[in-house]
């Protein structure tokens, strides 16, 4: 009974708070969250000067990979480029043993977390690779794994798909390759585990688990899919 009375008393006190009191509570909570966030910030460039950084970019012949390689090269990093079936996972032991701050970046896709019609194999491969890298992050805690999850990026990926939609150069609202590459470099520098591009896609991911039918209808419209 004493516990119940205490709970009732606390609830009564909250009901009696004025608007200014609530504003103070919210401000205090916001400051608390900011302090937690700031304490968890990471800056990789303090450990490795950008001009001495060694970067391996897999899939660097075009698209985001090429743009990312150019970003690193422009700031003075030592860049090695590879493309097509590269055994990138073999670099993990080398990175862990020889780098002051080893880091690995995966450029994934919103399709890894939000289903898309006409792309079953594509979304399956993206989802599998995302979970692979997330699992490797647990197995290799000394390596900073960053996963960038962009929405549609400019390019000609959709030109040969069955949905009959615009190619990405023609579609509206797509992400620019250079912007995505800049975000990729920033994610590695700051040790960001997961970065959604644009940021609202983090909410879409949550929305799918709350209202899957709504997201599925939206995906069907986006890809011009009519079963």
N, CA, C and O of each residue as an XYZ file, in Angstrom:
908
protein
N       0.834     -1.209      0.000
C       0.000      0.000      0.000
C       0.869      1.261      0.000
O       0.545      2.240     -0.672
N       1.981      1.236      0.760
C       2.840      2.399      0.806
C       3.413      2.722     -0.573
O       3.550      3.886     -0.948
N       3.744      1.662     -1.323
C       4.270      1.870     -2.669
C       3.233      2.512     -3.571
O       3.554      3.407     -4.353
N       1.988      2.058     -3.468
C       0.914      2.620     -4.280
C       0.668      4.083     -3.925
O       0.470      4.915     -4.810
N       0.681      4.395     -2.627
C       0.469      5.772     -2.197
C       1.587      6.686     -2.684
O       1.345      7.833     -3.057
N       2.817      6.166     -2.676
C       3.949      6.963     -3.153
C       3.798      7.255     -4.642
O       4.070      8.366     -5.095
N       3.360      6.240     -5.402
C       3.172      6.419     -6.840
C       2.093      7.445     -7.125
O       2.239      8.279     -8.019
N       0.999      7.382     -6.355
C      -0.095      8.343     -6.527
C       0.393      9.755     -6.214
O       0.035     10.711     -6.903
N       1.221      9.880     -5.164
C       1.751     11.188     -4.780
C       2.638     11.774     -5.866
O       2.558     12.967     -6.159
N       3.487     10.938     -6.468
C       4.369     11.403     -7.548
C       3.551     11.844     -8.755
O       3.832     12.877     -9.363
N       2.523     11.045     -9.099
C       1.657     11.392    -10.227
C       0.957     12.719     -9.982
O       0.812     13.526    -10.901
N       0.522     12.949     -8.747
C      -0.144     14.196     -8.400
C       0.801     15.387     -8.560
O       0.407     16.450     -9.038
N       2.039     15.188     -8.154
C       3.024     16.256     -8.290
C       3.263     16.607     -9.755
O       3.404     17.782    -10.093
N       3.310     15.605    -10.626
C       3.502     15.860    -12.048
C       2.309     16.624    -12.631
O       2.488     17.502    -13.476
N       1.101     16.293    -12.184
C      -0.102     16.969    -12.692
C      -0.129     18.441    -12.274
O      -0.717     19.277    -12.960
N       0.509     18.747    -11.152
C       0.487     20.109    -10.645
C       1.586     20.990    -11.244
O       1.647     22.185    -10.955
N       2.449     20.410    -12.070
C       3.513     21.203    -12.684
C       2.925     22.204    -13.665
O       1.999     21.880    -14.409
N       3.462     23.423    -13.670
C       3.017     24.444    -14.607
C       3.739     24.279    -15.942
O       4.638     23.450    -16.086
N       3.319     25.093    -16.915
C       3.953     25.033    -18.232
C       5.431     25.375    -18.149
O       6.252     24.754    -18.823
N       5.773     26.352    -17.332
C       7.188     26.726    -17.185
C       7.983     25.618    -16.496
O       9.149     25.386    -16.814
N       7.333     24.935    -15.544
C       8.001     23.811    -14.882
C       8.302     22.698    -15.883
O       9.392     22.127    -15.881
N       7.319     22.394    -16.740
C       7.518     21.358    -17.755
C       8.628     21.761    -18.725
O       9.428     20.927    -19.149
N       8.664     23.048    -19.069
C       9.717     23.520    -19.960
C      11.090     23.288    -19.331
O      12.040     22.917    -20.021
N      11.191     23.508    -18.016
C      12.450     23.260    -17.325
C      12.833     21.799    -17.310
O      14.003     21.451    -17.473
N      11.827     20.932    -17.111
C      12.084     19.484    -17.120
C      12.583     19.037    -18.491
O      13.555     18.289    -18.596
N      11.900     19.508    -19.546
C      12.291     19.133    -20.907
C      13.687     19.647    -21.230
O      14.489     18.931    -21.829
N      13.984     20.897    -20.832
C      15.303     21.472    -21.091
C      16.398     20.686    -20.369
O      17.464     20.433    -20.930
N      16.127     20.306    -19.127
C      17.104     19.529    -18.357
C      17.361     18.174    -19.001
O      18.500     17.715    -19.085
N      16.277     17.540    -19.456
C      16.422     16.237    -20.104
C      17.193     16.367    -21.409
O      18.016     15.508    -21.729
N      16.935     17.443    -22.174
C      17.639     17.665    -23.437
C      19.130     17.870    -23.188
O      19.966     17.347    -23.925
N      19.462     18.637    -22.142
C      20.869     18.856    -21.798
C      21.535     17.548    -21.395
O      22.686     17.296    -21.751
N      20.808     16.710    -20.648
C      21.329     15.411    -20.229
C      21.644     14.535    -21.441
O      22.697     13.900    -21.499
N      20.715     14.504    -22.418
C      20.938     13.717    -23.619
C      22.124     14.246    -24.418
O      22.908     13.471    -24.964
N      22.251     15.583    -24.482
C      23.366     16.180    -25.225
C      24.701     15.814    -24.578
O      25.670     15.522    -25.279
N      24.757     15.828    -23.245
C      25.999     15.479    -22.546
C      26.377     14.026    -22.828
O      27.548     13.720    -23.051
N      25.388     13.132    -22.818
C      25.664     11.724    -23.129
C      26.186     11.597    -24.550
O      27.154     10.881    -24.807
N      25.529     12.309    -25.481
C      25.948     12.265    -26.888
C      27.371     12.789    -27.054
O      28.178     12.174    -27.750
N      27.687     13.925    -26.415
C      29.004     14.532    -26.571
C      30.098     13.659    -25.977
O      31.211     13.621    -26.503
N      29.800     12.960    -24.895
C      30.797     12.087    -24.275
C      31.110     10.877    -25.138
O      32.171     10.267    -25.005
N      30.181     10.533    -26.025
C      30.373      9.362    -26.880
C      30.888      9.709    -28.275
O      30.956      8.840    -29.145
N      31.252     10.975    -28.493
C      31.765     11.374    -29.800
C      33.173     10.826    -30.008
O      33.948     10.671    -29.064
N      33.481     10.538    -31.268
C      34.764      9.951    -31.625
C      35.298     10.679    -32.848
O      34.556     10.930    -33.797
N      36.578     11.020    -32.829
C      37.205     11.673    -33.973
C      38.451     10.899    -34.358
O      39.492     11.009    -33.710
N      38.334     10.120    -35.411
C      39.427      9.244    -35.836
C      40.637     10.040    -36.303
O      41.765      9.555    -36.211
N      40.421     11.255    -36.803
C      41.529     12.049    -37.335
C      42.495     12.497    -36.240
O      43.611     12.917    -36.549
N      42.097     12.420    -34.974
C      43.022     12.745    -33.887
C      44.030     11.624    -33.666
O      45.089     11.843    -33.078
N      43.705     10.432    -34.135
C      44.604      9.286    -33.995
C      45.444      9.064    -35.242
O      46.604      8.663    -35.154
N      44.853      9.326    -36.403
C      45.554      9.131    -37.668
C      45.426     10.407    -38.501
O      44.331     10.723    -38.966
N      46.514     11.141    -38.697
C      46.446     12.324    -39.567
C      45.951     11.933    -40.960
O      46.332     10.888    -41.488
N      45.109     12.766    -41.546
C      44.481     12.385    -42.817
C      45.502     12.207    -43.932
O      45.236     11.488    -44.895
N      46.658     12.842    -43.826
C      47.671     12.713    -44.886
C      48.464     11.414    -44.783
O      49.166     11.049    -45.725
N      48.363     10.713    -43.658
C      49.064      9.432    -43.510
C      48.086      8.257    -43.501
O      48.483      7.116    -43.266
N      46.828      8.534    -43.754
C      45.808      7.490    -43.719
C      45.934      6.559    -44.917
O      46.192      7.000    -46.037
N      45.748      5.263    -44.668
C      45.750      4.264    -45.742
C      44.321      3.771    -45.948
O      43.666      3.322    -45.007
N      43.853      3.858    -47.175
C      42.461      3.547    -47.465
C      42.381      2.551    -48.617
O      42.995      2.747    -49.666
N      41.622      1.489    -48.409
C      41.323      0.530    -49.471
C      39.852      0.675    -49.824
O      38.985      0.502    -48.968
N      39.571      0.989    -51.073
C      38.196      1.141    -51.549
C      37.886     -0.002    -52.500
O      38.498     -0.131    -53.560
N      36.929     -0.828    -52.107
C      36.509     -1.955    -52.935
C      35.283     -1.537    -53.743
O      34.329     -0.987    -53.192
N      35.311     -1.798    -55.036
C      34.230     -1.350    -55.904
C      34.420      0.104    -56.291
O      33.462      0.876    -56.328
N      35.671      0.477    -56.582
C      36.000      1.883    -56.805
C      35.951      2.300    -58.269
O      36.328      3.423    -58.603
N      35.495      1.418    -59.140
C      35.523      1.747    -60.565
C      34.424      2.716    -60.969
O      34.527      3.353    -62.017
N      33.362      2.846    -60.154
C      32.268      3.749    -60.513
C      31.422      4.052    -59.286
O      31.629      3.486    -58.213
N      30.466      4.955    -59.465
C      29.470      5.227    -58.432
C      30.048      5.761    -57.138
O      31.010      6.528    -57.131
N      29.431      5.332    -56.029
C      29.828      5.831    -54.716
C      31.264      5.436    -54.390
O      31.992      6.214    -53.773
N      31.681      4.237    -54.798
C      33.042      3.794    -54.525
C      34.077      4.710    -55.153
O      35.054      5.092    -54.508
N      33.862      5.058    -56.408
C      34.799      5.963    -57.093
C      34.799      7.343    -56.428
O      35.859      7.927    -56.203
N      33.597      7.866    -56.112
C      33.507      9.184    -55.482
C      34.189      9.186    -54.118
O      34.843     10.164    -53.754
N      34.040      8.098    -53.360
C      34.679      8.009    -52.043
C      36.195      7.954    -52.173
O      36.909      8.600    -51.405
N      36.692      7.186    -53.144
C      38.136      7.111    -53.373
C      38.700      8.483    -53.720
O      39.777      8.852    -53.251
N      37.980      9.232    -54.533
C      38.430     10.568    -54.909
C      38.433     11.499    -53.699
O      39.322     12.339    -53.561
N      37.427     11.349    -52.812
C      37.382     12.168    -51.601
C      38.617     11.939    -50.738
O      39.250     12.890    -50.279
N      38.952     10.672    -50.524
C      40.120     10.371    -49.705
C      41.402     10.842    -50.379
O      42.292     11.376    -49.717
N      41.501     10.648    -51.682
C      42.703     11.066    -52.405
C      42.872     12.582    -52.350
O      43.990     13.087    -52.250
N      41.746     13.306    -52.418
C      41.825     14.768    -52.431
C      42.320     15.336    -51.113
O      42.830     16.456    -51.077
N      42.178     14.585    -50.031
C      42.668     15.099    -48.746
C      44.013     14.495    -48.346
O      44.470     14.663    -47.215
N      44.637     13.791    -49.288
C      46.008     13.367    -49.089
C      46.215     11.967    -48.576
O      47.343     11.600    -48.247
N      45.164     11.167    -48.494
C      45.301      9.794    -48.011
C      45.963      8.910    -49.062
O      45.929      9.215    -50.255
N      46.560      7.821    -48.613
C      47.125      6.825    -49.525
C      45.999      5.847    -49.881
O      45.531      5.093    -49.028
N      45.580      5.867    -51.125
C      44.382      5.140    -51.532
C      44.741      3.983    -52.464
O      45.463      4.159    -53.445
N      44.229      2.811    -52.144
C      44.309      1.653    -53.036
C      42.886      1.334    -53.494
O      41.955      1.330    -52.689
N      42.723      1.069    -54.787
C      41.389      0.834    -55.327
C      41.299     -0.577    -55.891
O      42.253     -1.096    -56.471
N      40.128     -1.187    -55.707
C      39.851     -2.519    -56.226
C      38.418     -2.559    -56.725
O      37.582     -1.745    -56.333
N      38.152     -3.517    -57.596
C      36.790     -3.672    -58.103
C      36.575     -5.109    -58.535
O      37.522     -5.813    -58.887
N      35.296     -5.548    -58.503
C      34.873     -6.862    -58.968
C      35.447     -8.018    -58.148
O      36.616     -8.378    -58.289
N      34.615     -8.583    -57.305
C      34.915     -9.811    -56.559
C      36.148     -9.686    -55.666
O      36.869    -10.669    -55.494
N      36.405     -8.552    -55.112
C      37.573     -8.395    -54.246
C      37.323     -9.048    -52.898
O      36.239     -8.931    -52.327
N      38.338     -9.733    -52.400
C      38.204    -10.412    -51.099
C      38.499     -9.418    -49.978
O      39.520     -9.507    -49.296
N      37.553     -8.447    -49.803
C      37.805     -7.375    -48.853
C      37.905     -7.842    -47.416
O      38.566     -7.196    -46.604
N      37.264     -8.948    -47.086
C      37.300     -9.392    -45.694
C      38.691     -9.861    -45.280
O      39.002     -9.883    -44.090
N      39.527    -10.234    -46.238
C      40.880    -10.666    -45.904
C      41.721     -9.517    -45.358
O      42.776     -9.755    -44.770
N      41.278     -8.283    -45.540
C      42.051     -7.141    -45.040
C      41.835     -6.902    -43.552
O      42.556     -6.108    -42.949
N      40.867     -7.566    -42.952
C      40.553     -7.283    -41.541
C      41.749     -7.557    -40.623
O      42.099     -6.678    -39.836
N      42.392     -8.724    -40.682
C      43.542     -8.946    -39.790
C      44.656     -7.930    -40.021
O      45.264     -7.447    -39.066
N      44.928     -7.603    -41.291
C      45.965     -6.630    -41.596
C      45.640     -5.280    -40.963
O      46.513     -4.652    -40.365
N      44.402     -4.832    -41.089
C      44.008     -3.556    -40.513
C      44.151     -3.570    -38.998
O      44.650     -2.616    -38.401
N      43.717     -4.644    -38.393
C      43.711     -4.708    -36.935
C      45.124     -4.708    -36.372
O      45.356     -4.200    -35.275
N      46.069     -5.274    -37.114
C      47.418     -5.414    -36.596
C      48.299     -4.214    -36.897
O      49.258     -3.966    -36.166
N      48.006     -3.464    -37.945
C      48.950     -2.437    -38.383
C      48.415     -1.025    -38.313
O      49.183     -0.091    -38.544
N      47.148     -0.808    -38.011
C      46.591      0.540    -37.984
C      46.332      0.985    -36.549
O      45.921      0.186    -35.707
N      46.577      2.272    -36.276
C      46.294      2.818    -34.952
C      44.791      2.885    -34.693
O      44.344      2.765    -33.552
N      44.025      3.076    -35.746
C      42.563      3.169    -35.604
C      41.905      2.501    -36.806
O      41.397      3.188    -37.692
N      41.908      1.158    -36.847
C      41.350      0.455    -38.008
C      39.852      0.713    -38.159
O      39.114      0.749    -37.175
N      39.423      0.889    -39.385
C      38.010      1.164    -39.656
C      37.601      0.534    -40.969
O      38.390      0.481    -41.912
N      36.367      0.055    -41.034
C      35.816     -0.533    -42.244
C      34.449      0.081    -42.494
O      33.630      0.190    -41.582
N      34.213      0.477    -43.726
C      32.946      1.093    -44.111
C      32.192      0.189    -45.079
O      32.764     -0.319    -46.044
N      30.920     -0.005    -44.818
C      30.039     -0.702    -45.760
C      29.020      0.299    -46.283
O      28.279      0.904    -45.507
N      28.985      0.472    -47.600
C      27.927      1.266    -48.221
C      26.797      0.307    -48.556
O      26.868     -0.436    -49.535
N      25.771      0.327    -47.748
C      24.658     -0.588    -47.921
C      23.557      0.106    -48.727
O      23.857      0.855    -49.657
N      22.319     -0.128    -48.391
C      21.190      0.453    -49.113
C      19.963      0.396    -48.212
O      19.859     -0.469    -47.342
N      19.040      1.324    -48.428
C      17.781      1.274    -47.692
C      17.047     -0.029    -47.976
O      16.217     -0.469    -47.181
N      17.359     -0.645    -49.116
C      16.752     -1.930    -49.464
C      17.173     -3.036    -48.514
O      16.544     -4.095    -48.487
N      18.228     -2.813    -47.729
C      18.661     -3.820    -46.757
C      17.718     -3.914    -45.578
O      17.693     -4.931    -44.884
N      16.931     -2.859    -45.337
C      16.060     -2.830    -44.163
C      14.601     -2.578    -44.503
O      13.723     -2.801    -43.670
N      14.328     -2.109    -45.733
C      12.955     -1.848    -46.172
C      12.718     -2.630    -47.453
O      13.417     -2.390    -48.437
N      11.765     -3.553    -47.487
C      11.567     -4.399    -48.668
C      11.158     -3.604    -49.896
O      10.469     -2.588    -49.797
N      11.596     -4.084    -51.059
C      11.266     -3.421    -52.322
C      10.863     -4.471    -53.349
O      11.580     -5.458    -53.521
N       9.738     -4.290    -54.037
C       9.319     -5.253    -55.059
C      10.238     -5.206    -56.276
O      10.876     -4.188    -56.541
N      10.298     -6.293    -56.998
C      11.098     -6.484    -58.224
C      12.594     -6.545    -57.953
O      13.385     -6.621    -58.894
N      12.998     -6.514    -56.687
C      14.416     -6.523    -56.341
C      14.720     -7.545    -55.247
O      15.531     -7.287    -54.357
N      14.087     -8.666    -55.314
C      14.190     -9.654    -54.236
C      15.625    -10.077    -53.980
O      16.068    -10.096    -52.831
N      16.358    -10.418    -55.034
C      17.740    -10.869    -54.864
C      18.629     -9.723    -54.389
O      19.525     -9.919    -53.568
N      18.376     -8.537    -54.907
C      19.173     -7.373    -54.508
C      19.007     -7.072    -53.023
O      19.994     -6.898    -52.308
N      17.742     -7.009    -52.551
C      17.520     -6.686    -51.138
C      18.042     -7.798    -50.240
O      18.505     -7.536    -49.129
N      17.971     -9.050    -50.718
C      18.493    -10.166    -49.924
C      20.005    -10.046    -49.752
O      20.527    -10.281    -48.662
N      20.705     -9.682    -50.817
C      22.162     -9.545    -50.730
C      22.549     -8.363    -49.857
O      23.518     -8.440    -49.102
N      21.794     -7.259    -49.953
C      22.092     -6.088    -49.135
C      21.824     -6.366    -47.657
O      22.607     -5.972    -46.792
N      20.713     -7.045    -47.374
C      20.408     -7.383    -45.992
C      21.443     -8.324    -45.397
O      21.839     -8.171    -44.242
N      21.887     -9.311    -46.199
C      22.882    -10.277    -45.729
C      24.219     -9.595    -45.453
O      24.855     -9.866    -44.434
N      24.648     -8.712    -46.356
C      25.942     -8.049    -46.153
C      25.911     -7.120    -44.952
O      26.905     -6.995    -44.236
N      24.764     -6.460    -44.722
C      24.657     -5.576    -43.557
C      24.795     -6.369    -42.260
O      25.530     -5.961    -41.361
N      24.099     -7.486    -42.157
C      24.198     -8.316    -40.955
C      25.585     -8.945    -40.822
O      26.075     -9.134    -39.709
N      26.219     -9.269    -41.951
C      27.574     -9.805    -41.914
C      28.522     -8.801    -41.261
O      29.280     -9.153    -40.358
N      28.477     -7.563    -41.717
C      29.377     -6.541    -41.175
C      29.038     -6.213    -39.730
O      29.940     -5.957    -38.931
N      27.754     -6.216    -39.377
C      27.373     -5.960    -37.987
C      27.865     -7.081    -37.077
O      28.258     -6.828    -35.938
N      27.845     -8.307    -37.568
C      28.367     -9.432    -36.785
C      29.880     -9.343    -36.652
O      30.426     -9.611    -35.582
N      30.567     -8.964    -37.741
C      32.021     -8.813    -37.693
C      32.423     -7.706    -36.716
O      33.483     -7.777    -36.095
N      31.576     -6.685    -36.582
C      31.868     -5.607    -35.640
C      31.915     -6.125    -34.207
O      32.686     -5.631    -33.384
N      31.081     -7.125    -33.917
C      31.096     -7.733    -32.583
C      32.333     -8.608    -32.411
O      32.938     -8.628    -31.339
N      32.705     -9.322    -33.451
C      33.857    -10.220    -33.382
C      35.183     -9.461    -33.343
O      36.169     -9.957    -32.798
N      35.206     -8.256    -33.921
C      36.439     -7.456    -33.973
C      36.178     -6.083    -33.343
O      36.087     -5.088    -34.062
N      36.058     -6.014    -32.021
C      35.684     -4.750    -31.362
C      36.710     -3.641    -31.523
O      36.377     -2.471    -31.333
N      37.954     -3.978    -31.870
C      38.973     -2.945    -32.029
C      38.831     -2.211    -33.360
O      39.393     -1.130    -33.539
N      38.090     -2.790    -34.282
C      37.885     -2.155    -35.584
C      36.581     -1.376    -35.554
O      35.560     -1.894    -35.103
N      36.604     -0.141    -36.027
C      35.403      0.684    -36.114
C      34.677      0.346    -37.425
O      35.161      0.659    -38.513
N      33.532     -0.286    -37.305
C      32.712     -0.589    -38.475
C      31.651      0.494    -38.636
O      30.929      0.805    -37.689
N      31.556      1.066    -39.832
C      30.521      2.055    -40.143
C      29.665      1.537    -41.291
O      30.186      1.055    -42.297
N      28.352      1.640    -41.134
C      27.420      1.207    -42.170
C      26.596      2.410    -42.630
O      25.796      2.952    -41.868
N      26.798      2.815    -43.869
C      26.032      3.917    -44.446
C      24.887      3.326    -45.256
O      25.104      2.490    -46.134
N      23.665      3.764    -44.957
C      22.472      3.194    -45.585
C      21.744      4.304    -46.348
O      20.894      4.994    -45.784
N      22.080      4.476    -47.636
C      21.442      5.539    -48.412
C      20.162      5.064    -49.101
O      19.968      3.874    -49.351
N      19.299      6.036    -49.397
C      18.146      5.767    -50.258
C      18.646      5.778    -51.702
O      19.823      5.509    -51.944
N      17.787      6.079    -52.650
C      18.172      6.050    -54.055
C      19.287      7.052    -54.347
O      19.203      8.223    -53.976
N      20.331      6.569    -55.019
C      21.485      7.392    -55.382
C      21.533      7.528    -56.899
O      21.185      6.595    -57.622
N      21.963      8.683    -57.375
C      22.037      8.891    -58.817
C      22.921      7.837    -59.469
O      23.916      7.401    -58.889
N      22.552      7.436    -60.669
C      23.242      6.381    -61.408
C      22.250      5.724    -62.342
O      21.094      6.143    -62.403
N      22.667      4.718    -63.063
C      21.777      4.078    -64.034
C      21.305      2.700    -63.591
O      20.969      1.849    -64.415
N      21.285      2.491    -62.263
C      20.912      1.168    -61.755
C      19.511      0.757    -62.186
O      19.284     -0.406    -62.520
N      18.558      1.708    -62.181
C      17.172      1.368    -62.478
C      16.894      1.278    -63.971
O      15.795      0.895    -64.372
N      17.874      1.624    -64.799
C      17.609      1.670    -66.233
C      17.206      0.312    -66.797
O      16.439      0.240    -67.757
N      17.720     -0.762    -66.207
C      17.447     -2.095    -66.747
C      16.502     -2.907    -65.875
O      16.383     -4.116    -66.070
N      15.823     -2.272    -64.914
C      14.931     -3.014    -64.035
C      13.556     -3.150    -64.653
O      13.237     -2.492    -65.643
N      12.741     -4.015    -64.058
C      11.453     -4.349    -64.668
C      10.339     -3.399    -64.284
O       9.222     -3.530    -64.785
N      10.619     -2.423    -63.386
C       9.536     -1.558    -62.947
C       9.191     -0.463    -63.947
O       8.158      0.194    -63.821
N      10.056     -0.265    -64.941
C       9.760      0.723    -65.952
C       9.874      2.144    -65.474
O       9.384      3.053    -66.145
N      10.517      2.377    -64.311
C      10.626      3.717    -63.758
C      11.751      4.497    -64.404
O      12.488      3.985    -65.247
N      11.866      5.762    -63.984
C      12.945      6.601    -64.481
C      14.281      6.033    -64.045
O      14.374      5.348    -63.026
N      15.323      6.323    -64.830
C      16.658      6.010    -64.355
C      16.985      6.987    -63.251
O      16.313      8.009    -63.106
N      17.999      6.692    -62.476
C      18.273      7.522    -61.318
C      18.744      8.921    -61.711
O      18.566      9.865    -60.941
N      19.356      9.076    -62.922
C      19.727     10.416    -63.329
C      18.485     11.273    -63.564
O      18.527     12.492    -63.399
N      17.375     10.629    -63.953
C      16.170     11.361    -64.286
C      15.216     11.498    -63.098
O      14.421     12.437    -63.048
N      15.288     10.579    -62.156
C      14.355     10.594    -61.031
C      14.599     11.796    -60.144
O      15.727     12.275    -60.029
N      13.534     12.283    -59.513
C      13.627     13.453    -58.652
C      13.938     13.022    -57.212
O      13.532     11.948    -56.766
N      14.651     13.865    -56.517
C      14.902     13.637    -55.106
C      15.955     12.596    -54.789
O      16.056     12.156    -53.645
N      16.751     12.187    -55.787
C      17.777     11.184    -55.515
C      18.992     11.836    -54.858
O      19.194     13.045    -54.966
N      19.787     11.034    -54.186
C      20.993     11.523    -53.530
C      22.132     11.634    -54.538
O      22.264     10.790    -55.425
N      22.934     12.648    -54.407
C      24.092     12.829    -55.274
C      25.246     11.956    -54.792
O      25.472     11.810    -53.591
N      25.977     11.374    -55.753
C      27.101     10.503    -55.402
C      28.126     11.230    -54.527
O      28.630     10.666    -53.555
N      28.433     12.496    -54.881
C      29.443     13.241    -54.149
C      29.003     13.481    -52.705
O      29.823     13.434    -51.789
N      27.714     13.736    -52.503
C      27.187     13.940    -51.156
C      27.297     12.655    -50.330
O      27.700     12.693    -49.167
N      26.940     11.530    -50.929
C      27.023     10.246    -50.226
C      28.471      9.931    -49.869
O      28.755      9.454    -48.770
N      29.389     10.200    -50.802
C      30.802      9.943    -50.540
C      31.305     10.799    -49.376
O      32.064     10.319    -48.534
N      30.882     12.063    -49.330
C      31.266     12.944    -48.223
C      30.761     12.394    -46.890
O      31.478     12.417    -45.889
N      29.524     11.901    -46.887
C      28.946     11.318    -45.671
C      29.689     10.044    -45.265
O      29.845      9.766    -44.076
N      30.142      9.277    -46.247
C      30.890      8.053    -45.952
C      32.192      8.381    -45.226
O      32.523      7.758    -44.218
N      32.919      9.354    -45.741
C      34.173      9.760    -45.104
C      33.911     10.293    -43.699
O      34.659      9.995    -42.768
N      32.849     11.079    -43.549
C      32.494     11.629    -42.239
C      32.127     10.520    -41.253
O      32.493     10.588    -40.079
N      31.406      9.502    -41.722
C      31.016      8.388    -40.852
C      32.240      7.657    -40.311
O      32.282      7.286    -39.138
N      33.233      7.454    -41.171
C      34.460      6.780    -40.738
C      35.238      7.664    -39.772
O      35.734      7.186    -38.752
N      35.345      8.958    -40.094
C      36.093      9.878    -39.222
C      35.500      9.922    -37.822
O      36.236      9.974    -36.837
N      34.168      9.902    -37.725
C      33.510     10.051    -36.427
C      33.122      8.717    -35.796
O      32.558      8.693    -34.703
N      33.418      7.609    -36.474
C      33.101      6.300    -35.908
C      31.622      6.036    -35.786
O      31.186      5.363    -34.853
N      30.834      6.561    -36.724
C      29.387      6.369    -36.691
C      29.068      4.929    -37.107
O      29.495      4.480    -38.171
N      28.327      4.219    -36.278
C      28.016      2.822    -36.589
C      27.020      2.702    -37.732
O      27.232      1.925    -38.662
N      25.941      3.463    -37.669
C      24.903      3.401    -38.705
C      24.507      4.822    -39.079
O      24.160      5.626    -38.214
N      24.559      5.127    -40.370
C      24.156      6.444    -40.860
C      23.119      6.268    -41.965
O      23.405      5.664    -42.999
N      21.920      6.792    -41.745
C      20.859      6.738    -42.748
C      20.900      8.013    -43.588
O      21.062      9.113    -43.059
N      20.751      7.849    -44.902
C      20.712      8.986    -45.824
C      19.467      8.882    -46.715
O      19.343      7.934    -47.491
N      18.554      9.839    -46.611
C      18.500     10.911    -45.615
C      18.123     10.369    -44.241
O      17.709      9.217    -44.112
N      18.267     11.203    -43.217
C      18.072     10.756    -41.844
C      16.684     10.237    -41.545
O      16.519      9.403    -40.655
N      15.671     10.716    -42.276
C      14.290     10.286    -41.991
C      14.063      8.811    -42.282
O      13.071      8.237    -41.832
N      14.970      8.192    -43.030
C      14.800      6.769    -43.325
C      14.959      5.913    -42.079
O      14.515      4.765    -42.061
N      15.577      6.442    -41.051
C      15.633      5.727    -39.769
C      14.216      5.546    -39.220
O      13.888      4.511    -38.640
N      13.384      6.576    -39.415
C      11.990      6.493    -38.977
C      11.199      5.539    -39.859
O      10.330      4.818    -39.368
N      11.494      5.527    -41.173
C      10.801      4.606    -42.073
C      11.068      3.158    -41.675
O      10.182      2.309    -41.760
N      12.291      2.887    -41.244
C      12.641      1.543    -40.793
C      11.784      1.140    -39.600
O      11.274      0.022    -39.540
N      11.629      2.066    -38.647
C      10.780      1.804    -37.489
C       9.314      1.688    -37.915
O       8.581      0.841    -37.405
N       8.896      2.532    -38.841
C       7.512      2.532    -39.302
C       7.135      1.186    -39.922
O       5.996      0.735    -39.799
N       8.103      0.550    -40.590
C       7.801     -0.744    -41.220
C       7.387     -1.779    -40.175
O       6.484     -2.579    -40.416
N       8.041     -1.764    -39.023
C       7.714     -2.749    -37.990
C       6.426     -2.416    -37.266
O       5.790     -3.296    -36.686
N       6.032     -1.139    -37.297
C       4.778     -0.751    -36.658
C       3.590     -0.875    -37.606
O       2.525     -1.361    -37.223
N       3.783     -0.430    -38.847
C       2.704     -0.445    -39.846
C       3.242     -0.983    -41.175
O       3.388     -0.222    -42.132
N       3.536     -2.275    -41.244
C       4.168     -2.832    -42.443
C       3.359     -2.631    -43.722
O       3.936     -2.412    -44.788
N       2.043     -2.702    -43.631
C       1.215     -2.569    -44.831
C       1.360     -1.193    -45.465
O       1.354     -1.064    -46.689
N       1.488     -0.169    -44.632
C       1.646      1.194    -45.143
C       2.940      1.322    -45.935
O       2.946      1.888    -47.028
N       4.040      0.797    -45.389
C       5.331      0.868    -46.058
C       5.323      0.036    -47.335
O       5.887      0.445    -48.350
N       4.694     -1.115    -47.287
C       4.630     -1.980    -48.474
C       3.872     -1.305    -49.610
O       4.274     -1.405    -50.769
N       2.772     -0.616    -49.285
C       2.031      0.102    -50.328
C       2.872      1.233    -50.918
O       2.849      1.476    -52.124
N       3.615      1.919    -50.048
C       4.483      2.980    -50.538
C       5.581      2.448    -51.441
O       5.908      3.071    -52.452
N       6.160      1.295    -51.089
C       7.203      0.692    -51.918
C       6.650      0.260    -53.274
O       7.318      0.403    -54.298
N       5.432     -0.267    -53.274
C       4.798     -0.690    -54.527
C       4.583      0.505    -55.463
O       4.788      0.398    -56.672
N       4.168      1.645    -54.893
C       3.982      2.846    -55.709
C       5.319      3.354    -56.253
O       5.416      3.737    -57.419
N       6.350      3.355    -55.398
C       7.634      3.873    -55.822
C       8.193      3.108    -57.006
O       8.798      3.687    -57.909
N       7.983      1.793    -56.993
C       8.566      0.944    -58.048
C       7.531      0.521    -59.092
O       7.761     -0.414    -59.859
N       6.404      1.208    -59.116
C       5.380      0.954    -60.147
C       4.982     -0.513    -60.204
O       4.839     -1.086    -61.284
N       4.806     -1.109    -59.049
C       4.505     -2.549    -58.994
C       3.046     -2.774    -58.748
O       2.486     -2.283    -57.767
N       2.413     -3.529    -59.651
C       1.013     -3.921    -59.498
C       0.906     -5.433    -59.629
O       1.053     -5.962    -60.731
N       0.654     -6.143    -58.534
C       0.613     -7.627    -58.583
C      -0.563     -8.110    -59.420
O      -0.757     -9.316    -59.574
